[in-house]
Amino acid sequence: MKWRGRARSANIEDRRRGSAGWAPGTKRRRVAQGGAGGIVVIVIVIFGAIALGIDPSEILRSQPDLLRDIGGGQATTTGRPAPDAGEEELVDFVGVVLKETETLWSEVFAQNGIDYSAPTLVLIDSRDRSGCGIADPNTGPFYCPADQNIYLDLGFYEQLRARFGAPGDFAQAYVIAHEVGHHIQNLVGTLGDFNQARQSMRPEEANAYSVRVELQADCYAGIWASYAGRENLLERGDIAEALNAAEQIGDDAIQIRTQGYAVPRTFSHGTSEQRQRWFRRGFEAREVAECDTFEVANP
Ligand SMILES: [Zn+2]
């Protein structure tokens, strides 16, 4: 991806404990680990939830696993070295990708007469707090609808390359574009509908619903990839990198890799074939309306 020299988003919050320098124009806020700051956050979440008439324990308990993407918790993270120049370059890259998602979705929303409010991407490198409970780096990047934050541990990208067999900067960009896709779903009410509906669903039904939600986020990521092409940001092989990532993180691929067989009723994100197909559909169609994974009989 030809990202160097492009503007970075200001909507990045760096909570990495080992981080050193930080460029101007970026939020830098540290949370007091287990201290008063954390308590204040929890209190705000709970009072905010009560004000909305929602059972706060439900928010804290039920939301994170829903959109905890690609995780599984099998990864182990041992002592992490202090960030080096390579990691700081990765921060620059993430900032540029996020900014490019803001440009695209601001345009799309403006075409519909709506102001786009961008998510904040929170960089973590250890267990941290989120509006959806504990943000654990080991479970992979995720979007939290309650605080509208994307939580990302940069170490995940090494896992994506080495453990999932999905190298390449555009595979990394796809992960962010997918999480931003969940933010779009949150803004337009899709996630709220899902959270409501799944309360009364059997696990298999809720999983099938979740797959539609996830495939739509992949389709939105494809729309973003198409935008990146129009902006002349793509290099040869970029789309192949994203499609390979979509293949490697398909539920069937992950299950076969980890346990030797796949159990379709437990799928929550879609198969390799589905994830690739919906990403490609967004990439080719470039239209939000083409990403309606809820309309088709078999997504
Ligand atoms: Zn997802």
Residues whose N, C-alpha, C, O or C-beta is under 5 A from the ligand:
A	BS01	ZN	L67 D69 E214 A217
